[in-house]
Amino acid sequence: MSQTDTNPRKILVLGATSGIAEATCRIWASQGARLFLVARNAEKLAAVAADLRTRGASYVDTAVADLDDTDNHPALLSHAVNSLTGLDIAYLAHGILGDQAKAEQDFNTAAQIIYTNYMAPVSLLTWLANFCVQRRAGTLAVISSVAGDRGRKSNYLYGSSKAGLSAFLDGLRNRIDREGVTVLTIKPGPVKTSMTSGMKGSEKFADVDKVAQSIVKAIDKRHDVLYVPFQWQPIMFIIRHIPERFFKKLNL
């Protein structure tokens, strides 16, 4: 369902320098898409943009922005849509793992994780959803996490922020799907990226390029929820249904 070079898709990517976002953008670039990339690191953003141009993107524009600055979201998003001359897909890959151990002892650290992973995306999605509803078209594809399916002691700050995001997306989908707007919740398991490179067992994590291929297919097919790799769907079904009296004794 990807559009041809004569009618390229117009795609906004928020958090464009994340490993998963970058891999997904490489696929879209090869299809000749028009891309508007937003990220915080100017040097890395410029490098990603240059790479996507060489891979075949028909148009690439960028904006350096701290997406935690919610006051700037309306101006940023308006500028992006104007630059693209429209919007077919908004892809949100903005988020942080955070420091669980520090967050357990310091509320400000916990609040930062929650703000970046939940509050900032809610701000972005509120504007984008209303924009798409007015046009009765568009796809909002948002990276949440399997960690949001049930809180675990190893990462419950990150997990709770993603649980909130997933619940928000459930409600948003229920509200705007009937208006012609697709909302895709993407729930990756651990993926090999720079963000996870220092984690124990990272050599066994999912290949980022395969994850990106699954995301593009799910967007093209207008899916509602994507667990990626696919085996995380039955795994998380089992984890969600372990009785609490047993679950609280597990080291997960």
PAFI-703624 format. One line per 3 residues: for each residue z, x, y of N, C-alpha, C, CB. Coordinates in nm, 2 decimals. Each point is the difference from the previous one (the first is absolute). Glycine has a CB too. Layout:
Z,X,Y,Z,X,Y,Z,X,Y,Z,X,Y  ...
This chain:
0.00,0.08,-0.12,0.00,-0.08,0.12,0.00,0.08,0.13,0.12,-0.17,-0.13  -0.13,0.31,0.11,0.00,0.08,0.12,-0.13,-0.02,0.08,0.14,0.17,-0.12  -0.12,-0.17,0.25,-0.12,-0.03,0.08,-0.09,0.12,0.01,0.13,-0.17,0.13
-0.26,0.15,-0.10,-0.09,0.11,0.01,0.01,0.07,0.13,-0.15,-0.12,-0.15  0.08,0.23,0.16,0.00,0.08,0.12,-0.05,-0.08,0.12,-0.02,0.21,-0.13  -0.07,-0.31,0.11,-0.06,-0.08,0.10,0.11,-0.10,0.06,-0.23,0.03,-0.10
0.33,-0.05,0.02,0.11,-0.10,0.05,0.13,0.06,-0.05,-0.16,-0.20,-0.01  0.20,0.31,0.06,0.12,0.07,-0.06,0.13,-0.07,0.04,-0.12,0.22,0.02  0.21,-0.21,-0.11,0.13,-0.07,0.02,0.08,0.08,0.11,0.00,-0.08,-0.24
0.08,0.00,0.31,0.07,0.06,0.11,0.15,0.00,-0.04,-0.16,-0.09,0.17  0.21,0.21,-0.18,0.13,0.02,-0.07,0.10,0.08,0.09,-0.12,-0.01,-0.22  0.23,-0.05,0.24,0.11,0.06,0.07,0.10,0.06,-0.10,-0.03,-0.16,0.20
0.07,0.28,-0.18,0.09,0.07,-0.10,0.12,0.05,0.08,-0.19,0.07,-0.15  0.30,-0.12,0.12,0.13,0.03,0.07,0.08,0.09,-0.09,0.00,-0.22,0.13  0.03,0.34,-0.09,0.06,0.10,-0.09,-0.10,0.07,-0.07,0.20,-0.14,-0.02
-0.31,0.18,0.09,-0.12,0.05,-0.07,0.01,0.14,-0.06,-0.12,-0.14,0.16  0.22,0.21,-0.13,0.02,0.14,-0.06,0.08,0.00,-0.12,-0.03,0.09,0.22  0.08,-0.21,-0.27,0.07,-0.01,-0.12,-0.10,0.03,-0.12,0.17,-0.17,0.10
-0.11,0.22,-0.21,-0.09,0.04,-0.11,-0.08,-0.11,-0.05,0.16,0.17,-0.06  -0.10,-0.29,0.04,-0.07,-0.11,-0.06,-0.10,-0.05,0.10,0.20,-0.06,-0.14  -0.17,0.05,0.27,-0.09,-0.05,0.10,-0.12,0.09,0.01,0.19,-0.10,0.13
-0.17,0.23,-0.13,-0.11,0.09,0.01,-0.10,-0.01,-0.12,0.15,0.16,0.13  -0.09,-0.17,-0.25,-0.09,-0.01,-0.12,-0.08,-0.13,0.01,0.17,0.13,-0.13  -0.10,-0.24,0.18,-0.08,-0.13,0.01,-0.11,0.01,0.10,0.21,-0.12,-0.06
-0.18,0.19,0.17,-0.10,0.01,0.11,-0.12,0.08,-0.05,0.18,-0.01,0.17  -0.16,0.11,-0.26,-0.11,0.07,-0.05,-0.10,-0.09,-0.07,0.15,0.20,-0.02  -0.10,-0.30,-0.05,-0.09,-0.09,-0.07,-0.07,-0.09,0.10,0.15,0.00,-0.19
-0.08,-0.05,0.29,-0.06,-0.08,0.10,-0.11,0.08,0.08,0.21,-0.14,0.02  -0.18,0.27,0.01,-0.09,0.08,0.07,-0.13,0.02,-0.07,0.19,0.12,0.10  -0.18,-0.11,-0.24,-0.12,0.01,-0.08,-0.09,-0.12,0.00,0.13,0.16,-0.14
-0.06,-0.27,0.18,-0.07,-0.13,0.01,-0.06,-0.03,0.14,0.15,-0.09,-0.18  -0.13,0.19,0.27,-0.05,-0.02,0.13,0.08,-0.08,0.09,-0.21,0.03,-0.09  0.34,-0.05,0.06,0.09,-0.09,0.09,0.02,0.06,0.14,0.11,-0.07,-0.21
-0.07,-0.02,0.30,0.04,0.03,0.13,0.16,0.01,-0.01,-0.21,-0.11,0.12  0.27,0.22,-0.07,0.14,0.02,-0.02,0.07,0.03,0.13,-0.05,0.09,-0.23  0.16,-0.15,0.25,0.09,0.04,0.11,0.13,0.04,-0.06,-0.11,-0.16,0.16
0.15,0.29,-0.14,0.11,0.06,-0.07,0.12,0.02,0.10,-0.16,0.12,-0.16  0.28,-0.15,0.12,0.12,0.02,0.08,0.10,0.08,-0.08,-0.04,-0.22,0.12  0.09,0.32,-0.06,0.11,0.08,-0.06,0.07,0.08,0.11,-0.13,0.02,-0.21
0.24,0.04,0.17,0.09,0.07,0.10,-0.04,0.14,0.02,0.18,-0.15,-0.07  -0.23,0.22,-0.03,-0.03,0.14,0.01,-0.14,0.02,0.04,0.16,0.05,-0.18  -0.18,-0.01,0.31,-0.13,0.01,0.06,-0.09,0.10,-0.08,0.10,-0.05,0.22
-0.05,0.17,-0.26,-0.08,0.10,-0.06,-0.05,-0.05,-0.14,0.13,0.18,0.12  -0.04,-0.24,-0.20,-0.04,-0.05,-0.13,-0.09,-0.12,0.01,0.21,0.08,-0.09  -0.19,-0.17,0.19,-0.09,-0.11,0.02,-0.14,0.04,0.04,0.20,-0.13,0.08
-0.21,0.23,0.00,-0.13,0.05,0.04,-0.08,0.06,-0.13,0.09,0.05,0.23  -0.01,0.02,-0.31,-0.06,0.06,-0.12,-0.05,-0.11,-0.10,0.15,0.20,0.03  -0.07,-0.31,-0.05,-0.04,-0.11,-0.08,-0.12,-0.07,0.05,0.24,-0.03,-0.06
-0.24,0.01,0.20,-0.12,-0.07,0.06,-0.13,0.08,-0.02,0.16,-0.10,0.17  -0.15,0.23,-0.15,-0.11,0.09,-0.02,-0.05,0.00,-0.15,0.08,0.14,0.19  0.01,-0.14,-0.28,-0.04,-0.01,-0.14,-0.07,-0.13,-0.03,0.19,0.15,-0.06
-0.14,-0.26,0.11,-0.06,-0.13,-0.03,-0.14,-0.01,0.06,0.23,-0.10,-0.01  -0.25,0.16,0.13,-0.14,0.00,0.06,-0.09,0.07,-0.10,0.10,-0.01,0.23  -0.06,0.12,-0.28,-0.09,0.07,-0.09,-0.03,-0.07,-0.13,0.08,0.21,0.10
0.01,-0.30,-0.14,-0.01,-0.08,-0.12,-0.08,-0.12,0.01,0.22,0.09,-0.07  -0.27,-0.12,0.20,-0.09,-0.11,0.01,0.05,-0.12,0.09,-0.09,0.07,-0.22  0.21,-0.06,0.27,0.04,-0.11,0.09,-0.10,-0.02,0.11,0.25,0.04,-0.06
-0.28,-0.16,0.09,-0.10,-0.03,0.11,0.06,0.01,0.14,-0.12,-0.15,-0.16  0.26,0.15,0.16,0.07,0.00,0.13,0.14,0.04,-0.03,-0.16,-0.17,0.11  0.22,0.26,-0.04,0.14,0.03,-0.01,0.06,0.02,0.14,-0.04,0.11,-0.23
0.14,-0.18,0.26,0.08,0.02,0.12,0.14,0.01,-0.04,-0.17,-0.13,0.14  0.25,0.19,-0.05,0.14,0.03,-0.03,0.09,-0.03,0.11,-0.07,0.17,-0.16  0.20,-0.19,0.13,0.11,-0.01,0.10,0.12,0.07,-0.05,-0.10,-0.22,0.09
0.16,0.31,-0.01,0.12,0.06,-0.04,0.12,-0.09,0.05,-0.10,0.23,0.01  0.18,-0.28,-0.10,0.11,-0.09,0.04,0.11,0.00,-0.09,-0.17,-0.15,0.10  0.29,0.13,-0.05,0.12,-0.01,-0.08,0.01,-0.15,-0.03,0.12,0.20,0.10
-0.14,-0.25,-0.22,-0.01,-0.14,-0.04,0.14,-0.06,0.00,-0.20,0.04,-0.13  0.31,0.04,0.15,0.13,-0.06,0.02,0.02,-0.05,0.14,0.09,0.16,-0.17  -0.19,-0.13,0.26,0.01,-0.05,0.14,-0.07,-0.13,0.00,-0.01,0.23,0.10
0.09,-0.34,-0.13,-0.05,-0.13,-0.01,-0.05,-0.06,0.13,0.15,-0.03,-0.19  -0.09,0.08,0.30,-0.05,-0.05,0.13,-0.14,0.03,0.03,0.23,0.03,0.08  -0.28,0.08,-0.14,-0.14,0.04,0.02,-0.10,-0.06,-0.10,0.09,0.21,0.08
-0.04,-0.29,-0.17,-0.09,-0.06,-0.10,-0.11,-0.09,0.05,0.19,0.02,-0.15  -0.16,-0.11,0.24,-0.11,-0.09,0.05,-0.11,0.08,0.07,0.16,-0.18,0.03  -0.13,0.28,0.05,-0.11,0.08,0.07,-0.07,0.08,-0.10,0.14,0.00,0.20
-0.07,0.06,-0.30,-0.06,0.09,-0.10,-0.10,-0.08,-0.09,0.20,0.14,0.00  -0.15,-0.26,-0.04,-0.09,-0.08,-0.09,-0.12,-0.06,0.07,0.20,-0.05,-0.14  -0.18,0.01,0.26,-0.11,-0.05,0.08,-0.11,0.11,0.02,0.16,-0.16,0.12
-0.11,0.28,-0.09,-0.09,0.11,0.02,-0.08,0.03,-0.13,0.16,0.09,0.18  -0.09,-0.10,-0.29,-0.06,0.03,-0.13,-0.11,-0.10,-0.03,0.21,0.10,-0.08  -0.18,-0.23,0.10,-0.10,-0.11,-0.03,-0.12,0.01,0.10,0.19,-0.15,-0.08
-0.16,0.19,0.20,-0.11,0.01,0.10,-0.09,0.12,-0.04,0.14,-0.10,0.18  -0.08,0.21,-0.23,-0.07,0.12,-0.04,-0.09,-0.03,-0.12,0.18,0.14,0.09  -0.13,-0.22,-0.18,-0.07,-0.03,-0.12,-0.10,-0.12,0.02,0.19,0.08,-0.13
-0.18,-0.14,0.25,-0.08,-0.12,0.03,0.03,-0.11,-0.11,-0.18,0.14,0.12  0.30,-0.16,-0.16,0.04,-0.10,-0.09,0.10,0.06,-0.11,-0.22,-0.11,0.04  0.25,0.03,-0.14,0.09,0.04,-0.10,-0.02,-0.08,-0.13,0.17,0.06,0.18
-0.20,0.02,-0.29,-0.01,-0.06,-0.13,0.12,0.02,-0.08,-0.24,0.03,0.01  0.30,0.09,0.00,0.11,0.04,-0.08,0.10,0.08,0.08,-0.14,0.01,-0.21  0.27,-0.05,0.20,0.11,0.09,0.06,0.08,0.05,-0.12,0.01,-0.14,0.22
0.00,0.27,-0.23,0.06,0.07,-0.11,0.13,0.07,0.05,-0.23,0.03,-0.12  0.34,-0.08,0.08,0.13,0.06,0.05,0.06,0.09,-0.11,0.04,-0.20,0.14  -0.03,0.33,-0.11,0.05,0.10,-0.09,0.12,0.07,0.07,-0.23,0.03,-0.11
0.29,-0.09,0.21,0.10,0.06,0.08,0.14,-0.01,-0.07,-0.13,-0.06,0.21  0.20,0.17,-0.23,0.13,-0.01,-0.07,0.06,0.14,-0.02,-0.07,-0.22,-0.10  0.20,0.22,0.06,0.07,0.12,-0.03,0.08,-0.02,-0.12,0.00,0.07,0.24
0.02,0.03,-0.32,0.10,0.00,-0.11,0.14,0.00,0.05,-0.16,0.11,-0.15  0.19,-0.02,0.25,0.13,0.02,0.05,0.09,0.07,-0.09,-0.03,-0.21,0.12  0.15,0.24,-0.07,0.10,0.08,-0.07,0.11,-0.10,-0.05,-0.05,0.21,0.14
0.04,-0.24,-0.27,0.10,-0.10,-0.06,0.14,0.05,0.02,-0.18,-0.08,-0.16  0.20,0.20,0.12,0.14,0.05,0.00,0.06,0.00,0.14,-0.06,0.15,-0.20  -0.02,-0.11,0.30,0.05,0.00,0.14,0.02,-0.14,0.05,-0.12,0.22,0.04
0.03,-0.31,-0.08,0.01,-0.14,0.04,0.12,-0.07,-0.05,-0.25,0.00,0.01  0.30,0.04,-0.13,0.12,-0.05,-0.06,0.12,0.02,0.09,-0.10,0.03,-0.23  0.09,0.08,0.31,0.12,0.04,0.08,-0.02,-0.02,0.15,0.05,0.17,-0.17
-0.17,-0.20,0.21,-0.03,-0.01,0.14,-0.09,-0.12,0.03,0.02,0.25,0.02  0.03,-0.35,0.05,-0.07,-0.12,0.03,-0.13,0.03,0.08,0.22,-0.13,-0.01  -0.22,0.22,0.10,-0.11,0.02,0.08,-0.12,0.05,-0.08,0.14,0.06,0.19
-0.11,0.02,-0.30,-0.11,0.04,-0.09,-0.05,-0.12,-0.08,0.11,0.23,-0.02  -0.02,-0.31,-0.02,-0.04,-0.12,-0.08,-0.08,-0.09,0.09,0.21,0.01,-0.14  -0.17,-0.03,0.27,-0.07,-0.09,0.09,-0.14,0.05,0.03,0.22,-0.06,0.10
-0.24,0.20,-0.10,-0.13,0.05,0.03,-0.10,-0.03,-0.12,0.10,0.18,0.14  -0.05,-0.17,-0.26,-0.08,-0.03,-0.12,-0.05,-0.15,0.01,0.12,0.18,-0.14  -0.02,-0.27,0.17,-0.03,-0.14,0.00,-0.09,-0.03,0.12,0.22,-0.05,-0.10
-0.20,0.11,0.21,-0.09,-0.02,0.12,-0.14,0.04,-0.03,0.20,0.03,0.15  -0.22,0.09,-0.20,-0.14,0.05,-0.02,-0.07,-0.08,-0.11,0.08,0.23,0.07  -0.01,-0.26,-0.18,-0.06,-0.07,-0.11,-0.01,-0.15,0.01,0.08,0.19,-0.14
0.00,-0.25,0.22,0.00,-0.15,0.01,-0.03,-0.05,0.14,0.16,0.00,-0.19  -0.08,0.04,0.29,-0.01,-0.05,0.13,-0.13,0.03,0.07,0.24,0.02,0.02  -0.28,0.11,-0.03,-0.13,0.04,0.06,-0.12,-0.08,-0.07,0.10,0.23,0.06
-0.11,-0.23,-0.19,-0.11,-0.08,-0.06,0.00,-0.15,0.03,0.01,0.16,-0.18  0.11,-0.22,0.19,0.01,-0.14,0.04,-0.06,-0.02,0.14,0.21,-0.03,-0.14  -0.18,0.12,0.23,-0.06,0.00,0.14,-0.16,0.01,-0.01,0.21,0.10,0.10
-0.26,-0.01,-0.17,-0.14,0.02,-0.02,-0.07,-0.12,-0.06,0.04,0.25,-0.02  0.03,-0.30,-0.09,-0.06,-0.11,-0.07,0.00,-0.13,0.07,0.07,0.12,-0.21  0.03,-0.14,0.30,0.01,-0.12,0.08,-0.12,-0.01,0.09,0.25,0.00,-0.01
-0.28,0.11,0.08,-0.12,0.00,0.09,-0.13,-0.01,-0.08,0.13,0.14,0.16  -0.14,-0.07,-0.27,-0.12,0.00,-0.08,-0.03,-0.13,-0.07,0.03,0.24,-0.03  0.08,-0.30,-0.02,-0.02,-0.13,-0.06,-0.05,-0.11,0.09,0.18,0.06,-0.16
-0.12,-0.06,0.28,-0.04,-0.10,0.10,-0.15,0.03,0.05,0.24,-0.03,0.07  -0.27,0.15,-0.06,-0.14,0.04,0.03,-0.10,-0.05,-0.10,0.08,0.20,0.12  -0.05,-0.18,-0.25,-0.09,-0.04,-0.11,0.00,-0.15,-0.01,0.05,0.21,-0.12
0.06,-0.28,0.14,0.01,-0.15,-0.01,-0.09,-0.06,0.10,0.23,0.01,-0.09  -0.23,0.05,0.21,-0.09,-0.06,0.11,-0.15,0.01,-0.04,0.17,0.07,0.17  -0.20,0.03,-0.26,-0.14,0.02,-0.04,-0.03,-0.06,-0.14,-0.01,0.20,0.15
0.12,-0.24,-0.21,-0.01,-0.06,-0.14,-0.07,0.10,-0.10,0.00,-0.23,0.10  0.04,0.36,-0.08,-0.06,0.10,-0.09,0.08,0.13,0.01,-0.23,-0.10,0.03  0.22,0.18,-0.14,0.06,0.13,0.01,0.09,0.02,-0.12,-0.01,0.00,0.24
0.04,0.13,-0.27,0.09,0.03,-0.11,0.11,0.10,0.06,-0.18,-0.03,-0.17  0.31,0.00,0.14,0.11,0.08,0.03,0.05,0.06,-0.13,0.06,-0.14,0.20  -0.08,0.27,-0.22,0.03,0.07,-0.12,0.12,0.10,0.03,-0.24,-0.02,-0.09
0.35,0.00,0.03,0.13,0.06,0.04,0.06,0.07,-0.12,0.03,-0.17,0.18  0.01,0.30,-0.16,0.06,0.08,-0.10,0.15,-0.03,0.00,-0.18,0.18,0.01  0.23,-0.25,-0.11,0.15,-0.01,-0.02,0.03,0.09,-0.12,0.00,-0.24,0.08
0.08,0.20,-0.18,0.04,0.09,-0.11,0.06,-0.07,-0.11,0.03,0.18,0.17  -0.05,-0.13,-0.29,0.08,-0.06,-0.11,0.15,0.01,0.02,-0.19,0.06,-0.16  0.23,0.04,0.24,0.14,0.02,0.03,0.06,-0.12,0.06,-0.04,0.24,0.03
-0.04,-0.33,0.03,0.05,-0.12,0.07,0.03,-0.11,-0.10,-0.12,0.06,0.20  0.08,-0.05,-0.33,0.02,-0.11,-0.10,0.15,-0.01,-0.04,-0.24,0.04,-0.08  0.31,0.07,0.08,0.15,-0.01,-0.03,0.06,0.13,0.05,-0.04,-0.14,-0.20
0.16,0.12,0.27,0.07,0.11,0.06,0.06,0.09,-0.11,0.05,-0.13,0.20  -0.07,0.26,-0.19,0.06,0.10,-0.09,0.07,0.11,0.08,-0.19,-0.04,-0.17  0.29,0.09,0.11,0.09,0.09,0.07,-0.07,0.13,0.06,0.19,-0.08,-0.14
-0.30,0.12,0.07,-0.07,0.12,0.05,-0.08,-0.02,0.13,-0.01,0.06,-0.24  -0.02,-0.18,0.27,-0.08,-0.02,0.12,0.01,-0.14,0.06,-0.16,0.17,-0.09  0.28,-0.22,0.09,0.01,-0.14,0.05,-0.02,-0.02,0.15,0.16,-0.03,-0.19
-0.15,0.13,0.27,-0.04,-0.02,0.14,-0.15,-0.02,0.01,0.20,0.14,0.08  -0.27,-0.05,-0.14,-0.15,-0.01,0.00,-0.04,-0.13,-0.07,-0.03,0.25,0.00  0.09,-0.28,-0.11,-0.03,-0.12,-0.08,0.02,-0.13,0.07,0.05,0.13,-0.20
0.07,-0.13,0.27,0.03,-0.12,0.08,-0.09,-0.03,0.11,0.24,0.03,-0.06  -0.29,0.08,0.13,-0.09,-0.02,0.11,-0.14,-0.05,-0.05,0.12,0.19,0.12  -0.16,-0.14,-0.24,-0.12,-0.05,-0.06,0.01,-0.14,-0.06,-0.06,0.24,-0.05
0.18,-0.27,0.00,0.03,-0.14,-0.04,-0.02,-0.10,0.11,0.16,0.09,-0.18  -0.10,-0.05,0.30,-0.02,-0.08,0.11,-0.15,-0.02,0.04,0.23,0.07,0.08  -0.30,0.04,-0.08,-0.14,0.00,0.03,-0.08,-0.09,-0.09,0.02,0.23,0.09
0.01,-0.22,-0.22,-0.07,-0.08,-0.10,0.03,-0.15,0.02,0.01,0.19,-0.17  0.11,-0.22,0.20,0.04,-0.14,0.02,-0.07,-0.05,0.13,0.22,0.03,-0.11  -0.23,0.05,0.21,-0.07,-0.04,0.12,-0.15,-0.03,-0.03,0.16,0.14,0.14
-0.22,-0.05,-0.22,-0.14,-0.02,-0.04,-0.02,-0.12,-0.08,-0.03,0.24,0.01  0.13,-0.27,-0.10,-0.01,-0.13,-0.08,-0.01,-0.12,0.10,0.13,0.11,-0.19  -0.04,-0.11,0.28,0.00,-0.11,0.10,-0.12,-0.01,0.09,0.25,0.01,-0.01
-0.29,0.11,0.05,-0.12,0.01,0.09,-0.12,-0.05,-0.08,0.09,0.19,0.13  -0.11,-0.15,-0.25,-0.11,-0.05,-0.08,0.00,-0.15,-0.02,0.00,0.22,-0.12  0.12,-0.27,0.10,0.02,-0.15,-0.02,-0.04,-0.07,0.13,0.18,0.04,-0.17
-0.16,0.02,0.28,-0.03,-0.06,0.13,-0.15,0.01,0.03,0.23,0.05,0.08  -0.29,0.07,-0.10,-0.14,0.02,0.06,-0.11,0.00,-0.10,0.11,0.12,0.18  -0.08,-0.12,-0.31,-0.11,0.00,-0.10,-0.09,-0.12,0.02,0.14,0.13,-0.16
-0.08,-0.24,0.19,-0.08,-0.12,0.02,-0.08,0.00,0.13,0.18,-0.12,-0.12  -0.15,0.22,0.20,-0.08,0.02,0.13,-0.12,0.10,-0.02,0.21,-0.05,0.13  -0.23,0.09,-0.26,-0.11,0.09,-0.03,0.03,0.14,0.01,-0.14,-0.17,0.09
0.27,0.21,-0.08,0.04,0.14,0.01,0.07,0.04,-0.13,0.03,-0.02,0.25  -0.07,0.13,-0.31,0.05,0.05,-0.12,0.12,0.10,0.03,-0.22,-0.03,-0.12  0.33,0.02,0.05,0.11,0.09,0.01,0.02,0.06,-0.13,0.11,-0.13,0.18
-0.13,0.26,-0.19,0.02,0.08,-0.13,0.12,0.08,0.01,-0.25,0.01,-0.04  0.35,-0.03,-0.05,0.12,0.09,-0.01,-0.03,0.10,-0.11,0.15,-0.19,0.07  -0.15,0.32,-0.03,-0.03,0.11,-0.09,0.13,0.06,-0.04,-0.22,0.04,0.11
0.25,-0.04,-0.24,0.13,0.06,-0.05,-0.03,0.12,-0.09,0.10,-0.23,0.01  -0.11,0.35,0.05,-0.02,0.12,-0.09,0.13,0.04,-0.06,-0.19,0.07,0.15  0.17,-0.01,-0.27,0.11,0.08,-0.06,-0.01,0.14,0.07,0.00,-0.13,-0.22
0.07,0.23,0.17,-0.01,0.13,0.05,-0.14,0.06,0.00,0.24,0.03,-0.07  -0.29,0.02,0.18,-0.13,0.05,0.01,0.00,0.15,0.04,-0.09,-0.23,0.05  0.01,0.31,-0.10,-0.01,0.14,0.04,-0.05,0.02,0.14,-0.03,0.07,-0.24
0.11,-0.05,0.34,-0.04,0.02,0.14,0.10,0.10,0.05,-0.09,-0.23,0.03  0.06,0.27,0.10,0.09,0.10,0.06,0.14,-0.06,0.02,-0.19,0.10,0.12  0.20,-0.23,-0.11,0.13,-0.06,0.02,0.09,0.01,-0.12,-0.10,-0.16,0.16
0.04,0.16,-0.28,0.08,0.01,-0.12,-0.01,0.13,-0.07,-0.05,-0.24,-0.03  0.00,0.34,0.09,-0.03,0.13,-0.07,0.13,0.07,-0.04,-0.20,0.02,0.13  0.31,-0.05,-0.06,0.13,0.07,-0.04,0.08,-0.08,-0.09,0.00,0.11,0.21
-0.04,-0.23,-0.25,0.08,-0.08,-0.09,-0.01,0.04,-0.15,-0.04,-0.19,0.16  0.15,0.17,-0.23,0.01,0.04,-0.14,-0.10,-0.08,-0.08,0.24,0.05,0.03  -0.32,0.02,-0.11,-0.10,-0.06,-0.09,-0.13,-0.04,0.08,0.19,-0.08,-0.14
-0.21,0.13,0.26,-0.11,-0.04,0.08,-0.14,0.04,-0.07,0.14,0.03,0.20  -0.13,0.06,-0.29,-0.13,0.04,-0.07,-0.05,-0.11,-0.09,0.08,0.24,0.00  0.01,-0.34,-0.03,-0.04,-0.11,-0.09,-0.04,-0.13,0.09,0.15,0.09,-0.18
-0.14,-0.08,0.31,-0.03,-0.11,0.08,-0.15,-0.03,0.00,0.20,0.06,0.15  -0.23,-0.18,-0.11,-0.14,-0.05,0.00,-0.09,0.08,0.09,0.09,-0.23,-0.06  -0.22,0.24,0.01,-0.10,0.07,0.08,-0.04,-0.09,0.12,-0.08,0.12,-0.20
0.09,-0.05,0.32,-0.02,-0.08,0.12,-0.14,-0.06,0.02,0.17,0.15,0.10  -0.27,-0.08,-0.15,-0.14,-0.05,0.01,-0.02,-0.12,-0.09,-0.08,0.23,0.05  0.15,-0.24,-0.17,-0.01,-0.11,-0.08,0.07,-0.12,0.06,-0.02,0.15,-0.20
0.13,-0.12,0.26,0.08,-0.11,0.07,-0.09,-0.06,0.11,0.22,0.12,-0.05  -0.28,-0.03,0.13,-0.09,-0.05,0.11,-0.11,-0.08,-0.05,0.05,0.20,0.12  -0.11,-0.17,-0.24,-0.11,-0.08,-0.05,0.05,-0.14,-0.04,-0.11,0.21,-0.09
0.23,-0.22,0.04,0.06,-0.13,-0.04,0.02,-0.08,0.13,0.11,0.10,-0.21  -0.06,-0.03,0.31,0.02,-0.08,0.13,-0.13,-0.05,0.06,0.20,0.15,0.04  -0.30,-0.07,-0.04,-0.13,-0.05,0.05,-0.05,-0.12,-0.08,-0.06,0.23,0.08
0.07,-0.22,-0.21,-0.05,-0.11,-0.09,0.09,-0.13,0.03,-0.08,0.17,-0.18  0.21,-0.15,0.20,0.08,-0.12,0.02,-0.03,-0.07,0.13,0.18,0.11,-0.13  -0.21,-0.02,0.23,-0.04,-0.06,0.13,-0.13,-0.07,-0.01,0.12,0.18,0.12
-0.22,-0.12,-0.19,-0.13,-0.06,-0.01,0.01,-0.14,-0.08,-0.10,0.23,0.00  0.19,-0.24,-0.09,0.02,-0.12,-0.08,0.10,-0.10,0.06,-0.06,0.14,-0.20  0.11,-0.10,0.31,0.09,-0.09,0.08,0.13,-0.04,-0.09,-0.20,-0.09,0.13
0.25,0.19,-0.19,0.12,-0.02,-0.08,0.12,-0.02,0.09,-0.09,0.14,-0.18  0.20,-0.20,0.13,0.12,-0.02,0.07,0.10,0.11,-0.01,-0.04,-0.24,-0.03  0.06,0.29,-0.09,0.10,0.11,-0.03,-0.07,0.09,-0.10,0.20,-0.15,0.04
-0.18,0.28,-0.01,-0.05,0.11,-0.09,0.11,0.09,-0.04,-0.22,-0.01,0.11  0.25,0.02,-0.24,0.09,0.11,-0.05,-0.09,0.11,-0.04,0.18,-0.16,-0.08  -0.15,0.28,0.12,-0.09,0.11,-0.03,0.08,0.13,-0.02,-0.18,-0.11,0.14
0.15,0.18,-0.25,-0.08,-0.04,-0.12,0.05,-0.13,-0.06,-0.05,0.24,-0.04  -0.04,-0.31,-0.04,0.02,-0.14,-0.04,0.12,-0.01,-0.09,-0.24,-0.03,0.01  0.29,0.14,-0.08,0.11,-0.01,-0.09,0.13,-0.03,0.07,-0.12,0.15,-0.15
0.12,-0.13,0.28,0.13,-0.03,0.08,0.03,-0.15,0.00,-0.04,0.20,0.14  -0.06,-0.29,-0.16,0.02,-0.14,0.01,0.09,-0.04,-0.12,-0.22,-0.04,0.11  0.19,0.07,-0.24,0.10,-0.04,-0.10,0.13,0.08,0.00,-0.20,-0.05,-0.14
0.19,0.18,0.19,0.13,0.08,0.01,0.09,-0.07,0.10,-0.12,0.21,-0.06  0.07,-0.25,0.17,0.09,-0.06,0.10,0.04,-0.14,-0.04,-0.11,0.14,0.18  0.03,-0.21,-0.26,0.04,-0.13,-0.05,0.13,0.02,-0.08,-0.24,-0.09,0.00
0.24,0.19,-0.09,0.11,0.02,-0.09,0.12,0.04,0.09,-0.15,0.07,-0.19  0.13,0.02,0.28,0.11,0.05,0.09,0.07,-0.11,0.08,-0.11,0.22,0.01  0.02,-0.31,0.04,0.06,-0.11,0.08,0.08,-0.10,-0.09,-0.20,0.02,0.15
0.18,-0.02,-0.28,0.06,-0.10,-0.08,0.12,0.06,-0.09,-0.22,-0.12,0.00  0.25,0.25,0.03,0.12,0.05,-0.07,0.12,-0.06,0.06,-0.12,0.22,-0.05  0.21,-0.28,-0.03,0.12,-0.06,0.06,0.08,0.10,0.08,0.01,-0.16,-0.19
0.05,0.11,0.30,0.07,0.08,0.09,0.12,0.08,-0.06,-0.07,-0.16,0.18  0.13,0.10,-0.28,0.12,0.06,-0.06,-0.04,0.13,-0.08,0.11,-0.23,-0.02  -0.24,0.23,-0.02,-0.05,0.12,-0.07,-0.07,0.09,0.11,-0.03,-0.13,-0.22
-0.04,0.07,0.31,-0.08,0.08,0.09,0.09,0.09,0.09,-0.17,-0.18,0.00  0.29,0.13,0.04,0.09,0.08,0.09,0.05,0.13,-0.07,0.06,-0.21,0.11  -0.07,0.22,-0.24,0.05,0.11,-0.07,-0.11,0.11,-0.03,0.17,-0.15,-0.11
-0.30,0.11,0.15,-0.11,0.09,-0.03,-0.01,0.10,0.12,-0.12,-0.18,-0.13  0.07,0.30,0.09,-0.03,0.11,0.10,-0.14,0.00,0.03,0.19,0.14,-0.08  -0.23,-0.23,0.18,-0.14,-0.01,0.03,-0.02,0.03,0.15,-0.03,-0.18,-0.17
